[in-house]
Amino acid sequence: MPTTYSVLAVPPRNYQGAIGTATTYAVNVIRSGDTSAALDVPWQASNTSNTIGADFVGGVFPSGSIHFNPGQTSAQINVRVAGGNL
């Protein structure tokens, strides 16, 4: 059975804080199928309807790699969102 992944923001909807602040969003990544091997999975936030790089701390879309140990079925990514006028 191939390995598959699903992504779930927790909570599914947050709001940007005030200008000059940052809010951390927790994103759960769920792995299913063959989980017998360790695996590194690259990730990157991308442009959606109203999202731009400046919405994130550092002014760029965040990216990284998430590591799964053998048998591990979930891991968490933390994304820092810059405060704005919303």
C-alpha positions as CSV (number, residue, x, y, z in Angstrom):
1,M,0.0,0.0,0.0
2,P,1.5,3.4,-1.0
3,T,2.2,6.0,1.7
4,T,-0.3,9.0,1.6
5,Y,-0.4,12.3,3.5
6,S,-3.1,14.6,4.5
7,V,-2.8,18.1,6.1
8,L,-5.1,19.5,8.7
9,A,-4.7,23.0,10.2
10,V,-5.5,23.1,14.0
11,P,-7.7,25.0,14.6
12,P,-8.9,25.0,11.0
13,R,-9.4,28.8,11.1
14,N,-7.3,31.4,12.9
15,Y,-7.0,35.2,12.3
16,Q,-3.9,37.4,11.9
17,G,-3.1,39.3,15.1
18,A,-2.4,43.0,15.2
19,I,0.4,44.7,13.2
20,G,3.7,44.0,14.8
21,T,2.6,40.6,16.3
22,A,2.9,37.1,15.1
23,T,0.5,34.1,15.5
24,T,1.7,30.5,15.3
25,Y,-0.5,28.1,13.4
26,A,-0.2,24.4,14.1
27,V,-0.6,22.2,11.0
28,N,-0.9,18.4,11.5
29,V,0.4,16.1,8.8
30,I,-1.1,12.6,8.8
31,R,0.7,9.7,7.2
32,S,-1.1,6.5,6.2
33,G,-0.4,3.4,4.2
34,D,3.1,2.0,4.4
35,T,4.6,3.7,7.5
36,S,7.4,1.1,8.1
37,A,10.3,3.3,7.0
38,A,11.6,6.7,8.2
39,L,10.8,9.4,5.8
40,D,11.5,13.2,5.3
41,V,8.8,15.1,3.5
42,P,9.5,18.6,2.1
43,W,6.7,21.1,2.5
44,Q,6.1,24.7,1.4
45,A,3.2,27.1,2.0
46,S,1.8,28.5,-1.3
47,N,-0.3,31.3,-2.6
48,T,-4.0,30.9,-2.0
49,S,-6.9,33.3,-2.7
50,N,-5.7,36.1,-0.4
51,T,-2.3,35.0,0.8
52,I,1.1,36.6,0.0
53,G,4.6,36.0,1.3
54,A,4.4,39.2,3.4
55,D,1.6,37.5,5.5
56,F,4.3,35.3,7.1
57,V,7.1,36.1,9.6
58,G,10.2,36.9,7.5
59,G,8.1,38.1,4.5
60,V,8.3,34.9,2.5
61,F,6.2,31.7,2.2
62,P,7.6,29.3,4.8
63,S,9.0,25.9,3.9
64,G,10.9,23.1,5.4
65,S,11.0,19.3,5.9
66,I,9.0,17.2,8.3
67,H,10.5,13.9,9.5
68,F,8.6,10.7,10.2
69,N,10.2,7.9,12.2
70,P,9.2,4.3,11.3
71,G,5.6,3.6,12.4
72,Q,5.0,7.3,13.1
73,T,1.6,8.4,11.6
74,S,1.4,12.1,12.5
75,A,3.7,15.1,12.9
76,Q,3.2,18.8,13.3
77,I,4.5,21.9,11.4
78,N,4.3,25.3,13.1
79,V,3.9,28.3,10.8
80,R,4.4,31.8,12.0
81,V,1.9,34.3,10.5
82,A,2.7,38.1,10.7
83,G,0.0,40.4,12.1
84,G,-1.9,42.5,9.7
85,N,-4.9,44.7,9.2
86,L,-7.5,41.9,9.0
